[in-house]
């Protein structure tokens, strides 16, 4: 099989041995795989794949067709359309994945959308509901709302009945972000008021202002640190509002926790997708042969939605 491959800090397309499904696994013929920030970090040598996943093939998002099932894999069968959040290896023509990490692809999603769904919606759902316990009527601020996780979080927050304030630096994206369900779209310099939940996708520079903006019993969830990882924290201010800060990544979690997260998204989010209440914005698609250009486009920034590699096929 062919796959996007990390070689000396660059992305090239190389041949690799075809994988074979093991116990509880299925072999997927990949149709689409989105790029994520973790792939950019892996390319630079800063975020290696967890043990058991391809060390040199990036890709946390995958969607495709089941071609074969390993022993005791009975949840899906050959020909089924599946998608999932994986530890790596998604940006190749074939991938073996344990069936419990996968979910069916709703008819409402194209292959490109399915290939950009699982990582961002699992991350956003886990942050907003498992960690922050967001409820209807609460006020939610999303920093960096034009990215993949941000656009997922806007839609999840809005369908829950929260008041969603989206912070987006590029004003060219404000109208499109509002169409996803944000009640208010602001630039980072114009954020105002207090919030019950703050989803931090930018990083440390926002920490002090985030704490000051918390309502009583407010919660901050940090899942992005692209602008920096270290900041000074005023514990007195956090104590004063009885606030809470949590942070996490998904990629390195134990298998069982990832499977539980996948079931939560399958149960609570896929019905919304199927009835058209939630979508996956796509910025651009590239063929596997154009994977280096896709990485350059991702690094350039200024996009709204996902950059996706497509592998062809029906």
C-alpha positions in Angstrom: 0.0 0.0 0.0 1.0 3.7 -0.4 0.9 6.1 2.5 1.9 9.7 3.5 5.1 9.1 5.4 7.3 11.2 7.7 10.9 11.2 6.6 13.5 13.6 8.1 10.9 16.2 9.0 9.1 16.1 5.6 6.1 14.3 4.2 6.6 11.9 1.3 4.4 9.2 -0.3 6.0 5.8 0.0 5.1 2.1 -0.3 4.5 0.1 2.9 3.6 -3.6 3.5 -0.2 -4.3 3.5 -1.4 -4.7 7.1 -3.4 -7.7 8.2 -6.2 -7.6 10.7 -5.6 -9.2 14.1 -7.9 -10.2 16.9 -11.0 -8.0 17.0 -9.7 -5.8 14.2 -10.9 -4.9 10.7 -9.0 -4.0 7.6 -10.1 -0.7 6.2 -9.6 0.5 2.6 -9.2 4.1 3.4 -11.3 6.7 1.5 -10.4 9.9 3.4 -8.2 11.0 6.2 -8.0 14.5 7.6 -4.9 16.4 8.8 -4.8 17.6 12.4 -2.4 19.6 14.6 -1.0 16.4 16.0 0.1 15.3 12.5 2.0 18.6 12.1 3.7 18.0 15.4 4.6 14.4 14.5 6.1 15.6 11.2 8.4 17.9 13.3 9.4 15.0 15.6 7.5 16.3 18.7 4.5 13.9 18.9 5.3 10.3 18.2 2.5 7.8 17.7 1.5 5.6 20.7 2.9 2.1 20.9 1.1 -0.3 18.5 0.4 2.3 15.8 2.5 3.0 12.7 5.5 5.1 13.8 6.0 6.9 10.4 2.5 7.2 8.9 0.5 10.1 10.4 -3.3 10.4 10.5 -5.6 10.3 13.5 -8.8 10.5 11.4 -9.9 7.8 9.1 -12.9 6.8 7.1 -13.3 4.0 4.6 -14.7 0.6 3.7 -14.2 -2.6 5.6 -12.5 -5.1 3.4 -11.7 -7.9 5.8 -12.4 -8.9 9.5 -10.0 -10.5 11.9 -10.8 -13.2 14.4 -13.8 -12.3 16.7 -14.4 -9.1 14.8 -18.2 -9.1 14.4 -19.4 -5.5 14.8 -18.9 -4.7 11.1 -18.7 -6.7 7.9 -17.0 -6.3 4.5 -18.5 -3.4 2.6 -19.5 -1.4 5.7 -18.7 2.3 5.7 -16.8 3.1 8.9 -14.9 6.0 10.5 -12.9 6.5 13.6 -10.3 8.2 15.7 -7.0 6.2 15.7 -3.5 6.5 17.1 -1.9 6.9 13.7 -1.6 5.4 10.3 -4.8 7.0 8.9 -3.1 8.6 5.9 -2.5 5.5 4.0 -4.5 3.3 1.6 -5.0 0.5 4.2 -5.3 0.5 7.9 -6.1 -2.1 10.6 -8.2 -0.9 13.5 -9.9 -2.5 16.4 -13.7 -2.5 15.7 -14.5 -0.8 19.0 -12.7 2.3 17.9 -14.9 2.7 14.9 -18.4 4.0 14.2 -20.7 3.7 11.2 -20.6 6.6 8.6 -24.0 8.3 8.5 -25.5 8.6 5.0 -25.5 12.4 5.5 -21.6 12.5 5.4 -19.5 12.5 2.2 -16.2 10.6 2.4 -14.3 13.8 2.9 -16.6 14.8 5.8 -16.4 11.4 7.3 -12.6 11.5 7.1 -12.6 14.7 9.1 -15.3 13.8 11.7 -14.0 11.5 14.4 -11.0 13.3 15.9 -12.5 16.7 16.2 -16.0 15.7 17.3 -14.6 13.1 19.9 -12.3 15.8 21.2 -15.0 18.5 21.4 -17.6 16.2 22.9 -15.2 14.9 25.6 -14.1 18.4 26.5 -17.5 20.0 26.6 -19.6 17.2 28.2 -17.4 14.6 29.8 -15.0 17.2 31.4 -16.9 20.5 31.5 -20.4 19.1 31.9 -21.9 21.8 29.7 -25.6 22.3 30.2 -28.4 24.0 28.3 -28.6 27.7 29.2 -24.9 28.1 30.1 -22.6 30.5 28.4 -19.8 29.0 26.4 -16.7 30.7 25.0 -14.6 28.9 22.4 -11.1 30.3 21.7 -9.8 29.4 18.2 -13.3 28.6 17.0 -12.5 28.4 13.3 -10.4 25.2 13.5 -11.7 21.7 13.3 -12.3 21.2 17.0 -13.7 24.7 17.3 -16.3 24.3 14.5 -17.3 21.0 16.1 -17.6 22.6 19.6 -19.8 25.4 18.2 -22.3 23.0 16.8 -22.3 20.7 19.8 -22.8 23.7 22.2 -25.6 25.2 20.1 -27.5 21.9 19.7 -27.3 21.5 23.5 -28.9 24.8 24.1 -25.9 26.8 25.4 -25.2 30.4 24.4 -22.1 30.0 22.2 -19.6 32.9 21.8 -16.9 32.1 19.2 -13.6 33.8 19.2 -12.1 34.0 15.7 -9.2 36.3 14.8 -9.8 36.2 11.0 -12.9 38.3 10.4 -13.3 36.8 7.0 -14.6 33.7 8.7 -17.1 35.3 11.1 -20.2 34.9 8.9 -19.4 31.2 8.3 -18.8 30.6 11.9 -22.1 32.2 12.8 -23.9 29.9 10.3 -22.6 26.9 12.3 -24.6 28.1 15.3 -22.5 30.6 17.2 -24.8 33.2 18.8 -22.0 35.8 18.8 -18.7 35.9 16.9 -15.9 38.1 18.2 -12.2 38.7 17.7 -9.9 37.8 20.6 -9.7 41.5 21.6 -13.5 41.9 21.8 -14.5 39.1 24.1 -16.8 40.4 26.8 -18.8 39.2 29.8 -18.5 36.1 31.9 -18.8 32.4 31.0 -19.7 29.1 32.5 -17.4 27.1 30.2 -14.3 28.2 28.3 -12.9 25.9 25.7 -9.2 26.8 25.2 -7.8 25.9 21.9 -5.1 28.5 21.6 -3.0 28.1 24.7 -1.3 29.8 27.6 -1.6 33.5 26.6 -5.3 33.3 27.3 -5.2 31.7 30.8 -5.2 34.9 32.9 -8.1 36.4 31.0 -10.0 33.1 31.0 -9.9 32.9 34.8 -11.1 36.5 35.2 -14.0 35.8 32.8 -15.3 32.7 34.7 -18.7 32.8 36.3 -19.1 31.2 39.7 -18.4 27.5 39.4 -17.1 28.1 35.8 -14.9 25.6 34.0 -11.9 26.0 31.7 -10.9 23.1 29.5 -7.5 23.3 27.7 -7.1 21.1 24.7 -4.8 23.3 22.5 -1.5 25.0 23.3 -0.3 26.1 19.9 0.4 29.7 21.2 2.3 28.5 24.3 2.2 26.0 27.1 3.3 28.0 30.1 1.5 30.9 31.9 1.2 32.4 35.4 -2.0 31.4 37.2 -3.7 33.6 39.8 -5.0 30.9 42.2 -6.8 33.5 44.3 -9.0 34.5 41.3 -9.7 30.8 40.6 -10.6 30.2 44.3 -12.8 33.3 44.3 -15.1 32.0 41.6 -14.7 28.4 42.7 -13.5 27.7 39.2 -12.0 24.6 37.7 -9.4 24.0 35.1 -8.9 20.7 33.3 -6.9 19.6 30.3 -6.4 16.5 28.2 -5.3 14.9 25.0 -7.0 11.8 23.4 -4.3 10.2 21.4 -2.3 8.6 24.2 -5.3 7.5 26.3 -5.7 3.8 27.0 -7.7 1.7 24.5 -10.7 1.3 26.8 -11.1 5.0 27.4 -11.0 5.7 23.6 -13.6 3.0 23.0 -15.9 4.6 25.6 -15.4 8.0 24.0 -16.3 6.6 20.6 -19.5 5.0 22.0 -20.5 8.4 23.5 -20.1 10.2 20.2 -21.9 7.4 18.3 -24.8 7.5 20.8 -25.2 11.3 21.2 -23.7 13.0 18.1 -24.4 10.7 15.1 -28.2 11.1 15.3 -27.6 14.8 15.0 -25.4 14.3 12.0 -28.0 12.1 10.3 -30.8 14.6 10.7 -28.6 17.4 9.4 -28.2 19.3 12.6 -24.4 18.9 12.6 -22.0 19.0 9.6 -18.3 18.8 9.0 -16.9 22.0 7.3 -14.3 21.1 4.7 -11.7 23.7 3.7 -9.9 21.8 1.0 -9.3 18.2 -0.2 -6.1 16.8 -1.7 -5.2 13.4 -3.2 -2.7 11.2 -1.5 -0.1 12.1 -4.1 -0.5 15.7 -3.1 0.0 15.0 0.6 3.0 17.3 0.9 0.9 20.2 -0.5 -1.8 19.4 2.0 0.6 19.8 4.9 1.9 23.1 3.5 -1.7 24.3 3.2 -2.4 23.3 6.8 0.7 25.0 8.1 -0.3 28.3 6.2 -3.3 28.7 8.5 -6.2 30.9 7.8 -8.6 28.1 7.0 -12.1 27.3 8.1 -12.8 23.6 8.4 -10.8 20.5 7.7 -7.9 19.7 5.2 -8.6 16.2 4.0 -6.6 13.6 2.0 -8.8 11.5 -0.3 -7.8 8.1 -1.6 -10.4 7.6 -4.3 -12.9 4.8 -4.8 -16.6 4.7 -4.2 
